[in-house]
Structures are given as C-alpha cells and as structure tokens.
Amino acid sequence: MMLFLWVVVFALPVAVMVAAILWPEGVPPDRPVEEIRRRVEAEESCHPVGDF
C-alpha cells in the first residue's frame, strides 16, 4: 500500500510532466502549413514596416 502511495505521489506527476514536454504538438488537419504561411504573410503585408 505504501509503495502505491509513493508511485502516485512521485512517479505519476513525473510521467505526466515528461509526456507534456516530449509529446509533439500536431498541426490541426483544417490548418495546413501553407494556409498558416499565407495568413502570416497577409498580416505582415497589412502593417507598414519600419521603426516606430
């Protein structure tokens, strides 16, 4: 019983933290890379470039 408590207290949070750090974040299927690039370029072209 005590071993189970230690696993819950230490191993479970460490496993969740490692999974959160190492798990790759995927691109949503409705937002391909080309669409994101076009949107960023469109936003950049709307704003003047210079030191303000």
N, C-alpha and C positions, 0 to 999 in steps of 0.2 A: 504494500500500500504506500509506503514511504517513497519507494522508487518511482511509482506512478506520479506522485506529487512533484518530485524533482523534475521528471520529464515534462510535466505540464508547465511548471514554473520557468524552466530554463530552455529546454530543447524546443518546445513549441514556438515561443517568441523568436528564437534564433532562426528556426526554419522559415518562419513567415518573413523575417527581415531579409534573409538570403534570397528567398524566392522573389520578393518585391524588388530587390536590387538587380538580380540576374535575369528576370523574366523579360523577354523582348516585347516592346510595345509595337503592335502591328498597325498598319495603315488601314483605316476603315475601307471596306470594299466600295463604298459610294464616293470616296475621295482619293482618286489615284494621284500619283506624284505629279503628273502633268497638269492636272487641274489645280493643285496647290501652287505649283510654279506659276501658272497663268494668273492666279489670283494675286500672288505676291507681286508679280511684275506690274499688274494693273494698279495695285495700290501704290507702288513706287512711282509710277508714271503720273499719278494724280497730284503728287506732292512736289513742289519745287525743290531742287537740290541746291544746297548752299549752306553757308554758316549763318545761323540765325540766333 
